[in-house]
Amino acid sequence: MLRRIRPPEEAGRFSLLHEFFEAQVDTRPEATAIIVEGRRITYAEIEQRANRLARYLHNHGIGRGSIVAILLSRSLDAYVSILGTLKAGAAYLPLDPEYPADRISYVLGDSHAETLITTASLASHHREFHGRIIAVDVDANAISSETSTRLPTDVVRVRSDDLCYVIYTSGSTGRPKGVLVGHRSVCNLVGAEAELFRVTSEDRVCQIASLSFDLSVEEIWLAFQAGACLVPVTRELAHAGLDLSKFLVENQVTVISCVPTLLSMLEEDIPTLHLVILGGEVYPENLLTRWARPGRRMVNTYGPTETTVTATYSDLTPGKPVTIGRPLPGYRVRILDETLHPVPEGATGEICIGGIGVARADTLDYLRKLWRDSFRIRMCGKARSKRDSIEQATLAGLTLRETSNSSAAVTAR
């Protein structure tokens, strides 16, 4: 079985996600938080805009227990909307504007979102939404008229066990399924990764994932917890290998978290890159050989959305087996057989994940069948659905390997 690692002290430094950002505002307000569309936006500027939005939401009855859908592409407005929603005490639900209109409508209804933050143009496609619509362009003046100071904590009254965000996955039935993640879970992730990856205020972190994917949570908060600079990539650039390479070079990106497929698309090296975090797919060893450099850390990660982005990690070294490694602090991971007993060395089994990062118990119906404290992922057996097939493709040929320190790794055969 994989050794349990206690959460570091850093993981308990903050109990609410937006507090990581606010700490940087308080210590380095004039540092650049985001470079977007050629503009450098400071932590103080984003803080003021987010505080105004939080007050606007609060004055319209949005707060603790509310879900605010955010239908925006990667942009300054999107990051302000996420922070403003959290500061108001509500949870955010990111939606990709590229999604089909019927999927967006389904998610809005299924989630019981009370408010939709978007643009006037995008809102015109969702007139059936019965909640409040805030158009960041049309309502900009009303929002900017609010006070730029933070809402008092005794007014917001949000707690660490309250909902932080909702992300919809494809679901085993083909219908989108909502995963509900609390502040406590995501704060553990951010604190643990701060200790593991050591991102600093001098870094520039690429933000390339759609906000509707949980990978975006890792990207955004790797930067914000450290006072680093977030560098968003447009949808068009994300699919353009040569142009994306040039963009990353020109913006001197130092940290990237992505799927191996995207890394393989990049046609030239990024000299400033010193941390590459990969996950979501099987990692080809030839890709490691191509990208490994002295002073550049390459890390393989694994974790379903239901376990708050990342549950395990492993440093990659050319010539050594690619593994999904060991649990992040605060997680418990076991490899079990069909009877829920530990598998022998070299055998295949099921990865069972428990601990602080497991999504809230009210995460929709497919979690009812899971253990009270763990999330189970099938690694073998006949696929029952397209989602199972994808999961098996991702984990195909994995075996348990005992390591010298009595922990365990899952290794590609």
C-alpha positions as CSV (number, residue, x, y, z in Angstrom):
1,M,0.0,0.0,0.0
2,L,1.1,3.6,-0.4
3,R,2.4,5.3,2.6
4,R,0.2,8.1,4.1
5,I,1.9,11.4,4.4
6,R,0.7,13.9,7.0
7,P,-0.4,17.3,5.7
8,P,2.3,19.9,6.0
9,E,1.8,22.9,8.3
10,E,1.5,25.1,5.2
11,A,-1.6,23.2,4.1
12,G,-3.4,24.5,7.2
13,R,-2.2,28.1,6.8
14,F,-5.5,29.2,5.3
15,S,-9.0,27.7,5.6
16,L,-10.6,29.6,2.6
17,L,-9.3,29.5,-0.9
18,H,-9.3,33.3,-1.6
19,E,-7.3,33.9,1.6
20,F,-4.2,32.7,-0.3
21,F,-4.7,35.6,-2.8
22,E,-5.6,38.1,-0.1
23,A,-2.3,37.3,1.7
24,Q,-0.3,38.3,-1.4
25,V,-2.4,41.5,-1.8
26,D,-1.5,42.4,1.8
27,T,2.2,41.8,1.4
28,R,2.9,42.5,-2.3
29,P,0.0,44.6,-3.7
30,E,2.0,46.1,-6.6
31,A,3.3,42.7,-7.9
32,T,2.0,41.6,-11.2
33,A,-0.7,39.0,-10.8
34,I,-1.7,38.5,-14.4
35,I,-0.4,39.3,-17.9
36,V,-3.4,39.4,-20.1
37,E,-3.7,40.9,-23.6
38,G,-0.4,42.6,-23.2
39,R,-1.4,44.2,-19.9
40,R,0.2,43.7,-16.5
41,I,-2.5,43.6,-13.8
42,T,-1.4,43.9,-10.2
43,Y,-2.6,42.0,-7.2
44,A,-4.1,45.2,-5.8
45,E,-6.0,46.0,-9.0
46,I,-7.6,42.5,-9.1
47,E,-8.3,42.7,-5.4
48,Q,-10.2,45.9,-5.8
49,R,-12.2,44.7,-8.7
50,A,-13.0,41.4,-7.0
51,N,-14.1,43.2,-3.8
52,R,-16.5,45.4,-5.8
53,L,-18.0,42.4,-7.5
54,A,-18.3,40.6,-4.1
55,R,-20.2,43.5,-2.7
56,Y,-22.4,43.7,-5.8
57,L,-23.3,40.0,-5.4
58,H,-23.8,40.4,-1.7
59,N,-26.2,43.3,-2.2
60,H,-28.2,41.1,-4.6
61,G,-28.6,38.4,-2.0
62,I,-25.8,36.1,-3.2
63,G,-23.6,34.6,-0.5
64,R,-22.9,31.5,1.5
65,G,-24.8,28.6,0.1
66,S,-25.2,30.2,-3.3
67,I,-23.8,28.8,-6.6
68,V,-22.6,31.3,-9.2
69,A,-22.1,30.1,-12.7
70,I,-19.3,31.8,-14.6
71,L,-19.6,31.6,-18.4
72,L,-16.4,33.3,-19.5
73,S,-13.2,32.3,-21.4
74,R,-9.8,32.8,-19.8
75,S,-9.7,36.5,-19.2
76,L,-9.3,39.2,-16.5
77,D,-13.1,39.2,-16.1
78,A,-13.1,35.5,-15.4
79,Y,-10.4,35.6,-12.7
80,V,-12.1,38.6,-11.1
81,S,-15.4,36.7,-11.2
82,I,-13.9,33.6,-9.5
83,L,-12.4,35.7,-6.7
84,G,-15.4,38.0,-6.3
85,T,-17.7,35.0,-6.0
86,L,-15.5,33.4,-3.3
87,K,-15.2,36.6,-1.5
88,A,-19.0,36.9,-1.4
89,G,-19.1,33.5,0.3
90,A,-20.6,31.7,-2.7
91,A,-19.3,28.8,-4.7
92,Y,-18.4,29.1,-8.4
93,L,-19.3,26.9,-11.3
94,P,-17.1,27.5,-14.4
95,L,-18.7,26.9,-17.8
96,D,-16.8,26.9,-21.1
97,P,-18.3,29.3,-23.7
98,E,-17.4,26.7,-26.4
99,Y,-19.7,24.1,-24.8
100,P,-22.9,23.4,-26.8
101,A,-25.8,25.6,-25.6
102,D,-27.9,22.6,-24.5
103,R,-25.0,21.3,-22.3
104,I,-24.7,24.7,-20.6
105,S,-28.5,24.9,-20.1
106,Y,-28.5,21.4,-18.6
107,V,-25.7,22.3,-16.1
108,L,-27.4,25.6,-15.1
109,G,-30.6,23.7,-14.3
110,D,-29.0,20.7,-12.7
111,S,-26.7,22.8,-10.5
112,H,-29.5,25.1,-9.3
113,A,-27.1,28.0,-9.9
114,E,-28.8,31.3,-8.7
115,T,-26.6,33.7,-10.8
116,L,-24.9,33.6,-14.1
117,I,-21.9,35.9,-14.7
118,T,-21.2,36.2,-18.4
119,T,-21.3,38.8,-21.3
120,A,-24.4,40.3,-22.8
121,S,-23.6,38.4,-26.1
122,L,-23.3,35.0,-24.4
123,A,-26.3,35.7,-22.2
124,S,-28.5,36.1,-25.2
125,H,-28.1,32.3,-25.9
126,H,-29.5,31.4,-22.4
127,R,-32.7,33.4,-22.1
128,E,-34.3,30.4,-20.5
129,F,-32.1,30.8,-17.4
130,H,-34.4,31.9,-14.6
131,G,-31.8,33.2,-12.2
132,R,-30.0,36.6,-12.1
133,I,-27.7,37.3,-15.1
134,I,-24.8,39.7,-14.5
135,A,-23.2,40.8,-17.8
136,V,-19.6,42.0,-17.1
137,D,-19.8,44.5,-19.9
138,V,-23.3,45.9,-19.5
139,D,-23.2,45.9,-15.7
140,A,-19.6,47.2,-15.4
141,N,-20.6,50.7,-14.2
142,A,-22.9,49.4,-11.5
143,I,-20.3,47.0,-10.3
144,S,-17.5,49.6,-10.3
145,S,-19.7,51.9,-8.2
146,E,-19.4,49.5,-5.2
147,T,-16.8,50.0,-2.5
148,S,-13.4,48.4,-3.2
149,T,-12.8,47.2,0.4
150,R,-13.3,43.5,1.4
151,L,-16.6,42.4,2.8
152,P,-16.2,41.8,6.6
153,T,-15.8,38.2,7.5
154,D,-18.7,38.4,10.0
155,V,-20.9,39.5,7.1
156,V,-19.8,36.7,4.7
157,R,-19.7,34.0,7.4
158,V,-18.2,31.3,5.1
159,R,-16.5,28.3,6.7
160,S,-13.8,25.9,5.6
161,D,-16.4,23.1,5.2
162,D,-18.5,25.2,2.8
163,L,-18.7,24.6,-0.9
164,C,-15.9,26.3,-2.9
165,Y,-16.5,25.2,-6.5
166,V,-18.5,22.8,-8.7
167,I,-17.1,21.2,-11.8
168,Y,-19.1,19.1,-14.2
169,T,-17.5,16.0,-15.7
170,S,-18.8,13.8,-18.5
171,G,-20.3,11.3,-16.1
172,S,-20.5,7.5,-16.6
173,T,-23.9,7.8,-18.3
174,G,-22.8,10.4,-20.8
175,R,-24.8,13.1,-18.9
176,P,-22.7,15.8,-17.1
177,K,-22.2,15.1,-13.4
178,G,-21.4,17.8,-10.9
179,V,-18.4,17.3,-8.5
180,L,-18.7,19.5,-5.4
181,V,-15.4,20.5,-3.8
182,G,-15.2,22.3,-0.4
183,H,-12.7,25.0,0.7
184,R,-11.1,22.6,3.1
185,S,-10.2,20.1,0.2
186,V,-8.8,22.7,-2.2
187,C,-6.9,24.6,0.5
188,N,-5.2,21.3,1.3
189,L,-4.3,20.9,-2.3
190,V,-2.9,24.4,-2.7
191,G,-0.9,24.2,0.6
192,A,0.5,20.8,-0.3
193,E,1.5,21.8,-3.8
194,A,3.1,25.0,-2.4
195,E,5.4,22.8,-0.3
196,L,6.0,20.2,-3.0
197,F,6.6,22.4,-6.0
198,R,8.1,25.5,-4.4
199,V,6.7,28.1,-6.8
200,T,7.9,31.6,-5.9
201,S,6.9,35.1,-6.5
202,E,9.5,35.3,-9.3
203,D,7.7,32.6,-11.4
204,R,5.4,32.9,-14.3
205,V,2.8,30.2,-14.4
206,C,1.0,29.3,-17.7
207,Q,-2.8,29.0,-17.5
208,I,-3.8,26.9,-20.5
209,A,-6.7,24.7,-19.3
210,S,-10.3,25.6,-19.8
211,L,-11.7,27.0,-16.6
212,S,-14.3,24.3,-16.7
213,F,-11.6,21.7,-16.2
214,D,-10.2,21.1,-12.7
215,L,-6.6,21.5,-14.0
216,S,-7.3,25.2,-14.1
217,V,-7.6,25.2,-10.3
218,E,-4.1,23.9,-10.0
219,E,-2.7,26.4,-12.5
220,I,-4.4,29.5,-11.0
221,W,-3.5,28.8,-7.4
222,L,0.1,27.6,-8.0
223,A,0.5,31.3,-9.1
224,F,-1.7,33.1,-6.6
225,Q,-0.6,31.3,-3.5
226,A,3.0,32.3,-4.2
227,G,2.4,35.8,-5.4
228,A,3.6,34.7,-8.8
229,C,2.4,35.9,-12.2
230,L,-0.3,34.0,-14.1
231,V,0.0,34.0,-17.9
232,P,-3.3,32.9,-19.5
233,V,-3.2,31.4,-23.0
234,T,-6.1,32.0,-25.5
235,R,-8.1,29.0,-26.9
236,E,-6.6,29.6,-30.3
237,L,-3.0,29.6,-29.0
238,A,-3.6,26.4,-27.0
239,H,-4.1,24.5,-30.2
240,A,-1.2,26.0,-32.1
241,G,2.1,24.3,-31.4
242,L,4.6,26.7,-33.0
243,D,2.7,29.8,-32.0
244,L,2.2,28.5,-28.4
245,S,5.9,27.8,-28.1
246,K,6.8,31.3,-29.2
247,F,4.2,32.7,-26.8
248,L,5.7,30.8,-23.8
249,V,9.2,31.9,-24.8
250,E,8.2,35.6,-25.2
251,N,6.4,35.6,-21.9
252,Q,9.3,33.8,-20.1
253,V,7.0,31.2,-18.6
254,T,8.7,29.2,-15.9
255,V,5.9,26.8,-14.8
256,I,3.5,24.7,-16.8
257,S,0.9,22.1,-15.8
258,C,-0.6,20.2,-18.8
259,V,-1.4,16.9,-20.4
260,P,1.5,15.2,-22.2
261,T,-0.3,15.6,-25.6
262,L,0.0,19.4,-25.3
263,L,3.6,19.2,-24.3
264,S,4.3,17.1,-27.4
265,M,2.8,19.8,-29.5
266,L,5.3,22.4,-28.5
267,E,7.9,22.6,-31.3
268,E,10.7,24.3,-29.5
269,D,12.2,24.3,-26.0
270,I,11.2,26.9,-23.4
271,P,14.5,27.9,-21.9
272,T,13.0,29.6,-18.8
273,L,10.9,26.5,-18.0
274,H,12.0,24.9,-14.7
275,L,8.9,23.1,-13.5
276,V,6.7,20.8,-15.8
277,I,3.7,19.1,-14.1
278,L,2.0,16.5,-16.2
279,G,-1.2,14.4,-15.8
280,G,-4.4,13.2,-17.3
281,E,-2.8,10.8,-19.7
282,V,-0.2,8.1,-19.9
283,Y,3.2,9.8,-20.0
284,P,5.4,8.6,-23.0
285,E,9.0,8.0,-21.9
286,N,10.4,9.5,-25.1
287,L,8.7,12.8,-24.2
288,L,10.7,12.9,-21.0
289,T,13.9,12.3,-22.9
290,R,13.0,15.2,-25.2
291,W,12.1,17.7,-22.4
292,A,14.4,16.8,-19.5
293,R,17.1,19.4,-18.8
294,P,19.5,20.1,-15.9
295,G,17.6,22.3,-13.4
296,R,14.2,21.4,-14.9
297,R,11.9,19.4,-12.7
298,M,9.5,17.0,-14.4
299,V,6.6,15.7,-12.3
300,N,3.9,13.1,-13.2
301,T,0.6,13.5,-11.3
302,Y,-2.6,11.6,-11.1
303,G,-6.1,12.3,-9.7
304,P,-9.7,12.3,-10.8
305,T,-11.8,15.5,-10.4
306,E,-13.5,13.8,-7.5
307,T,-10.3,14.0,-5.4
308,T,-9.6,17.7,-6.0
309,V,-7.4,17.7,-9.0
310,T,-4.3,15.8,-7.9
311,A,-4.0,12.8,-5.5
312,T,-0.5,11.4,-6.3
313,Y,2.8,12.7,-7.7
314,S,6.1,11.3,-8.9
315,D,9.3,13.0,-10.0
316,L,10.4,11.8,-13.4
317,T,13.9,10.9,-14.4
318,P,15.1,9.8,-17.8
319,G,15.8,6.0,-17.9
320,K,13.7,5.3,-14.9
321,P,10.1,3.9,-14.9
322,V,7.2,6.4,-15.1
323,T,5.0,6.0,-12.1
324,I,2.1,7.9,-10.5
325,G,4.1,7.9,-7.3
326,R,2.9,8.5,-3.8
327,P,0.0,10.4,-2.3
328,L,0.0,14.2,-1.8
329,P,-0.1,15.2,1.9
330,G,-3.6,14.7,3.3
331,Y,-4.5,11.7,1.0
332,R,-4.6,8.0,1.6
333,V,-4.1,5.7,-1.3
334,R,-4.5,1.9,-1.4
335,I,-4.3,-0.7,-4.2
336,L,-6.9,-3.4,-3.5
337,D,-8.4,-6.4,-5.2
338,E,-12.1,-7.1,-5.8
339,T,-12.5,-8.2,-2.2
340,L,-11.0,-5.0,-0.9
341,H,-7.8,-6.6,0.2
342,P,-4.3,-5.3,-0.7
343,V,-2.9,-6.9,-3.9
344,P,0.4,-8.7,-3.9
345,E,3.5,-7.2,-5.4
346,G,3.2,-6.9,-9.2
347,A,-0.5,-7.5,-9.3
348,T,-3.1,-5.2,-10.8
349,G,-5.9,-3.9,-8.7
350,E,-8.1,-0.9,-7.9
351,I,-6.7,2.5,-6.8
352,C,-8.7,3.6,-3.7
353,I,-8.3,7.2,-2.7
354,G,-9.4,8.7,0.6
355,G,-8.7,11.7,2.8
356,I,-9.2,15.4,2.9
357,G,-9.2,15.8,-0.9
358,V,-12.2,13.6,-1.6
359,A,-15.2,15.6,-2.9
360,R,-18.1,16.3,-0.7
361,A,-20.5,13.5,0.0
362,D,-23.3,15.3,-1.8
363,T,-21.5,15.1,-5.1
364,L,-24.2,13.8,-7.4
365,D,-25.6,10.3,-7.8
366,Y,-22.6,8.3,-9.0
367,L,-20.8,8.8,-5.7
368,R,-23.6,7.1,-3.8
369,K,-22.0,3.8,-4.6
370,L,-18.6,4.7,-3.4
371,W,-17.2,4.1,0.0
372,R,-18.0,6.7,2.6
373,D,-14.4,7.8,2.9
374,S,-12.8,6.7,-0.4
375,F,-13.1,7.1,-4.2
376,R,-12.5,3.9,-6.2
377,I,-11.2,3.8,-9.7
378,R,-11.3,0.5,-11.7
379,M,-8.0,-0.5,-13.3
380,C,-9.0,-3.8,-14.9
381,G,-12.0,-5.7,-16.1
382,K,-14.4,-5.2,-18.9
383,A,-15.3,-1.6,-19.7
384,R,-18.9,-0.8,-18.9
385,S,-19.0,2.6,-20.7
386,K,-17.0,5.1,-22.8
387,R,-15.8,6.7,-19.6
388,D,-14.6,3.4,-18.3
389,S,-12.8,2.8,-21.6
390,I,-11.0,6.1,-21.3
391,E,-10.1,5.4,-17.7
392,Q,-8.7,2.0,-18.6
393,A,-6.8,3.5,-21.5
394,T,-5.2,6.0,-19.1
395,L,-4.2,3.3,-16.6
396,A,-3.6,0.4,-19.0
397,G,-0.7,-1.8,-18.1
398,L,-0.1,-0.5,-14.6
399,T,1.2,-2.7,-11.8
400,L,2.0,-2.1,-8.1
401,R,5.7,-1.9,-7.3
402,E,7.1,-1.9,-3.7
403,T,9.7,0.7,-3.1
404,S,12.6,0.8,-0.6
405,N,10.8,3.1,1.9
406,S,7.8,0.8,2.4
407,S,5.6,3.0,0.2
408,A,4.4,1.8,-3.1
409,A,4.3,3.0,-6.7
410,V,2.2,2.1,-9.7
411,T,4.5,1.5,-12.6
412,A,4.0,1.3,-16.4
413,R,4.7,-2.2,-17.7
